[in-house]
Amino acid sequence: LELNQEINRTANLFYTLGIRKGDKVALHLDNCPEFIFCWFGLAKIGAIMVPINARLLREESAWILQNSQACLLVTSAQFYPMYQQIQQEDATQLRHICLTDVALP
């Protein structure tokens, strides 16, 4: 029951951010519960998950984002500076970068 609630909450968040059926969302996460929540949340709304290996370098990650046409990225705070730079300097479709480990005020 709790797992399904988290998956639904995550799916609703994606939907609120404008993610729809067929949209591509990149996940750059280590092994963590949020990976499962995102994966199944995306499946619930018909979006496509684009996994990015957490050990890839900037150039490789940028290439995946460019070629997948992902419009949203979910990652952790430690990778935010790299992805912010990619979003600003590389030709990607990224509209949002969501962080899994940052508490909101």
C-alpha positions as CSV (number, residue, x, y, z in Angstrom):
1,L,0.0,0.0,0.0
2,E,2.8,2.5,0.9
3,L,4.7,1.6,-2.2
4,N,1.7,2.3,-4.4
5,Q,1.0,5.6,-2.6
6,E,4.6,6.7,-3.3
7,I,4.4,5.7,-6.9
8,N,1.1,7.6,-7.3
9,R,2.5,10.6,-5.6
10,T,5.5,10.5,-8.0
11,A,3.3,10.0,-11.0
12,N,1.2,13.0,-10.0
13,L,4.4,15.2,-9.6
14,F,5.5,14.3,-13.1
15,Y,2.0,15.1,-14.4
16,T,2.0,18.4,-12.7
17,L,5.4,19.2,-14.3
18,G,3.8,18.6,-17.7
19,I,5.0,15.0,-18.4
20,R,2.6,13.1,-20.6
21,K,2.3,9.8,-22.4
22,G,5.3,9.3,-24.7
23,D,7.5,12.0,-23.0
24,K,11.0,10.9,-22.1
25,V,12.3,11.4,-18.5
26,A,16.0,10.7,-17.6
27,L,16.9,9.1,-14.3
28,H,20.4,9.5,-13.0
29,L,20.2,7.9,-9.6
30,D,22.1,5.4,-7.6
31,N,20.3,2.4,-6.1
32,C,17.6,4.0,-4.1
33,P,13.8,3.8,-3.5
34,E,13.3,6.9,-5.6
35,F,14.4,5.1,-8.7
36,I,11.6,2.6,-8.2
37,F,9.0,5.3,-7.5
38,C,10.1,7.2,-10.6
39,W,10.2,4.1,-12.8
40,F,6.7,2.9,-12.0
41,G,5.3,6.5,-11.7
42,L,6.5,7.1,-15.3
43,A,4.9,3.9,-16.4
44,K,1.6,4.9,-14.8
45,I,1.4,8.0,-17.0
46,G,2.8,6.3,-20.1
47,A,6.1,8.2,-20.1
48,I,9.4,6.7,-21.1
49,M,12.2,6.2,-18.7
50,V,15.7,7.0,-19.9
51,P,18.2,5.5,-17.4
52,I,21.6,7.2,-17.1
53,N,24.3,5.2,-15.4
54,A,25.4,7.1,-12.3
55,R,29.1,6.5,-13.1
56,L,29.0,8.2,-16.5
57,L,31.0,11.4,-17.2
58,R,29.6,14.7,-18.2
59,E,30.1,14.2,-21.9
60,E,28.4,10.8,-21.9
61,S,25.5,12.1,-19.9
62,A,25.1,15.1,-22.2
63,W,25.1,12.8,-25.2
64,I,22.3,10.6,-23.7
65,L,20.2,13.7,-22.9
66,Q,20.7,15.1,-26.4
67,N,19.9,11.9,-28.2
68,S,17.0,10.7,-26.0
69,Q,15.3,14.1,-26.1
70,A,14.4,13.8,-22.4
71,C,12.5,16.8,-21.2
72,L,13.0,16.2,-17.5
73,L,15.9,14.8,-15.4
74,V,15.7,13.2,-11.9
75,T,19.0,13.1,-10.1
76,S,20.6,13.8,-6.7
77,A,22.0,17.1,-5.5
78,Q,25.6,16.0,-6.0
79,F,25.0,15.9,-9.8
80,Y,23.0,19.1,-10.0
81,P,26.0,21.4,-11.0
82,M,26.9,19.1,-13.8
83,Y,23.4,18.9,-15.2
84,Q,22.7,22.6,-14.8
85,Q,25.8,23.2,-16.9
86,I,24.6,20.7,-19.5
87,Q,21.2,22.3,-19.5
88,Q,22.7,25.7,-20.2
89,E,25.5,24.8,-22.6
90,D,24.4,21.8,-24.6
91,A,21.5,21.3,-27.0
92,T,19.1,19.4,-24.9
93,Q,15.3,19.4,-24.5
94,L,15.5,19.6,-20.6
95,R,12.8,21.8,-19.1
96,H,13.2,20.6,-15.5
97,I,15.8,19.1,-13.2
98,C,14.3,17.4,-10.1
99,L,16.4,16.5,-7.1
100,T,15.6,13.6,-4.9
101,D,17.5,14.6,-1.8
102,V,16.8,18.2,-1.2
103,A,14.2,19.3,1.4
104,L,11.9,22.1,0.4
105,P,11.4,24.9,2.9
